[in-house]
Amino acid sequence: MIMEQFLLPLFMLNLLLVLIDASVGYHLAPLLYNAAGGEEEDALKGVGKIRRMLKFMVALYMFFNCFAYFNYNHSLLMVVTVLVLLDLGGQLYVRHRIRVHQNDELED
């Protein structure tokens, strides 16, 4: 099959995307709480919760990525790729919106 030749590169791409997704999420968590305002102690607890959830999501992505690769399940591997890309795109969009909102507040 033609998809079999793309199985390993797609698996490796997913590994890289999950690492990028995790690093963006890790650095985005404080930015989210700073934009929301509130007390610093609550923000630290919230950042910790988001980072714990991030560990869980990375574990799920990696589990299904490995499961799909080692079972030669091309469709599941593609689904994982799309989900990671959507998650990463969503995080980058939220980051962009927060920065635009902060720049608008600085101008006012």
Sequence and secondary structure as in RCSB ss.txt:
>XXXX:A:sequence
MIMEQFLLPLFMLNLLLVLIDASVGYHLAPLLYNAAGGEEEDALKGVGKIRRMLKFMVALYMFFNCFAYFNYNHS
LLMVVTVLVLLDLGGQLYVRHRIRVHQNDELED
>XXXX:A:secstr
  GGGGHHHHHHHHHHHHHHHHHHHHHHHHHHHHHH   HHHHHHHHHHHHHHHHHHHHHHHHHHHHHHHTT HH
HHHHHHHHHHHHHHHHHHHHHHHHHHHHHHHH 
